[in-house]
């Protein structure tokens, strides 16, 4: 579904990614892991067109997308839940959910506001509240719901549970497990190694803008210390 081939990304004269590659197949959950400042968010921004790619290629469902503007990449079927959530602060929960709603893939059972509220019941009681008045956990649920309302083929979550309370993290992981069962392709960045190993199919570790390891959850379960070694935790 998504193929990132040897991309190089720059911020001015400073190079951030050095030939980084990864793939996400249909119905797969794939993780991108690494310590802070290693290039994870830059990779996400390169995929979604926020940061231009200086070399290499990105293809989505066979179509070259790395020269497209962000809104075209979104229309192609990639939805981002960004680091820091970035909900629309002066819109209500309802308005955030419907602001970018679309069903370009013409799914027979698209995501609707009612389906989002079933997945995240905490949002129902806050339905008419401005997003800037929500807790961090509620904002993250809203950001995920807003992304799902575009009915994406690929959902990307950058720092899925960062800074959230344990009970909220549990709800987010439960959401991702439900989405996986439904066949949603997901690329997720997070630091909770045990949860990632349980939910995801495959993993990539990035260090200083380069791939340093890739493998499956089966490999991690066979060698529980593997990821900690690769991540240098």
N, C-alpha and C positions, 0 to 999 in steps of 0.2 A: 504493500500500500504506500508506505513512505520509504524512500531510499535517499539517504544523505551520503554523498560520495566525495570524500577527500576535500571537504570545504575548508577554506581559509578566510578568516574574517579579521578585519582591522578596525581599530579606533584611531583615525588619523594615521600617524606613522607607526603606531604600536600594534603589533599583531597579537590577536587573542586566541585564534584557533589555527591549528597547524595540521591540515590534512585529516580532519575528523570525519569519521564515517559511522553510520548506524542505519538500522532498518527496523521498521515496525510493520508486521503483517496484519492482514485483516483478522479481526477478533482477538488480537494479541494485546497483552499488557506488558509494556517494556519500560524499564527504568533507566534513568541516567543519574549516576551517582558520582560524588567527588566532594572533596573539602571545599570550603568557601573560597571563591576567587579562582577556581580551576577552569571555568569556561562553560558551566552548565547553562546559566541564563543566557549567555551569548549564543549558545547553540540553539536554544529555543527562539531567541530573537532573530537568528539567521533563518530558521525554518519558517517563521511567520512573517518575514519581510520587514521587521522593525529595524534590523541592522543589515545593511547590504553585504552580500557575499562577494569577496574579492577573487575567489578561485574555487574550483570544484563545481559540483552540481547537486541540486535537490530536485527530486521527482516525486510527485504525488499521483498515485493511480496512473502511472506512466507518463504523466504530463510534467514538463519542466516548469518549475514554479519560482526558482530563485531570482528571477528578474521581474517578478510581478510585484505590484504594491500590496501592502498588507490587506486592504479590503478585498482585493481579488483572491488572495489566498484564503481569506475567511469564506468568501462566496464559493470557493472550490470545495469546502467541506472540512476545514481545519479550524477548531475553536480552542482558544487559549484561556485558561484560568491563570492570570498573571501573579507573580510574586507580589505580595502586599494587597492582593484582592482587587483593588481599584474599581470598586462598584461606583455607580453614579451617586454621589453623596446627597444631592438635592432632589432625588427622585425616590418615591416610595418603593417598597419591596415589589409591589405589583408592577409599577412602572419600569423598574429595572428588568423584570422578567419579560415584559412584552416589548421592550424598546428595540431589541434586535431579533425578535422571534421570526423564524423563517422555516420553511420546509422545502428547500430547493431540490432535495432528493425525492420528493413526493412519497415519503414513507406512508404506509397505510395506517400505522399507529405512531404518529409523531409525538414528540414531547409537547405537553401542554402545561399551563399553569397548574391545573389540578394534579397532574402527575408529579410535578415538582413538589407540591405541598404534601403529597403522600410520601415522597422520599424524605423530605425534610419537614416534619410536622411543626417544628419550632418556628418556621417562617409563617405559618398560618396565623398565629396570634399576633404577628408583627406585620401583617399584610399591608396595612395603611401607614406604616411608620417610615419616616425618611431613613435612607440607608446609613447616613452618618450617625444615627442614634442607635444602631445595632451594635451588639458585642462583636468582638473579633471572630468568634466562631459562627455567629449568625451571618456576618458578612462573607465568610468563606463559603457557607452553604449557599448564599445568594449568588456568589460569583460562579459557583459550579452550576447552579440552576440556570443562570443567565446564559452560560456557555451551552448547556444542553438544549435550551430553547431555540438555538440555531440548527438543531438536529444534525450535529456534525458526524462525518465519517471517522474523523480522528479527533480525540479530545486530549489536549496537552495541559498538564497541571504543573506549574512551577512552584516548588516548595508547598506541597499540598497541605501539610499540617503544621507548618512552622509557627511557633508562638501560641499554639492552641492548648487549651486545657485537656487533660487526659480523656475525659468523657466525650469531648467534642472530637478529638482525634479518633476515638473509637467509632463515632458516627460516620466520620469521613471515610475511614477504611471500610466500614460496612457498605457505604454507598459505592465505593469502587468495586467491591466484590460483587454487588448486585449488577453494576454496569457490565462487569466482565461476564457474568452469567448470561446477560442479554446480548453478548457478542459485540460490545462497544470496543473499538480499538483505542488504546490509551497509551500515551507516553507520559511518565510521571517522574518528577524530581522530588526527592525527599531525603531526610537523614535517618529515618526510622528503619534501620536495616532489617530487623526481624519482620516488621509488617510488610516491607517491600518483598522480601523473600517468600512470604506466604501468599501474597496476592499476585505477583507478577510471573510471567513466563520466562522472560529473558532480561539480562542486565548488561549495562555498559558502565565502566568506570573511566572517568576522564581526569587527567592530571596535567596542569599547565597547558590546556588546550589540545591535548592529544589523547587518543584512546590508549589505555594501558591494560585493559582486560575486558573481555566479554564472555558471557556464559549463561547457563540456565539455572533456574531455581533448584533443579535436581542436583547440580554440582555443588551448590551452596549447602543443601541439606546433607550431602555426603561429607562435606568439609566445613563445619560451622564457623571455623576461624578464617575462612578464605577471604570473605569480604572485608573483615576487619584488617587483615593483612594488606589487602590491595588499597584500602582506603587510608591506611596508616593511622588507624584510630588508637 
